[in-house]
Amino acid sequence: MARLPKNIILDQNRVRQEIDISEWLGVESIEPNVALAIGQELVDKIKSRTAQGKDIFGNSFEKYSESYKNSQAFKAAGKGNRVNLRLSSDMLESIDVDFDGEKLILFLPEDQSPKARGHMTGQEGQGPLPKRQFFGVTRDQFEEVAAEFGDEIFQAQPQEVDIRSLTSEIRTLGQLFSLEVDDEL
């Protein structure tokens, strides 16, 4: 099985993925609203992929055990044979996104993190679970989503300014509008 990206953190209290924007995008900064829009697309990608019974690497989840298929919870939820990690939908629907100015953070809240960690590692509560690595995105998946926001990402990048050109343009504008322009520029 492929290894999870190193930036996925499986803490008991908060399962999360911290994506360093400058490292993964190669840009100095990004507008918060653009970062959060990318983050929401990534969350939607995780939910969609999981609903299709696929893990972070595109592999099918291990099938449900016979004992689970025969359980009251399984029957009450009206589940089928496709493994999609949706018994109550609470865990997947709680995936959220935050941006701290440098890192885009995909996360599950405290009340859902133990369950998510159990699926990601193959251990939950009293007994082992099949490992179903549903949470997070690979760098390729991130770049695919970020490419859809290319114009917005690169539009916000600081531009190098040639001070001599800028000074010349200010003088030209000053002359055009008959303004006095300080020669100290």
Secondary structure, DSSP 8 states (H G I E B T S, - for coil): -----TTEEE-SS-EEEEEEHHHHH--S---HHHHHHHHHHHHHHHHHHHHTTB-TTS-B-----HHHHTSHHHHHHT--SS--S-SSSHHHHT-EEEE-SSEEEEE--TTTHHHHHHHHHTEETTEE------S---HHHHHHHHHTTHHHHHHTS-----HHHHHHHHHHHHHHTT----TT-
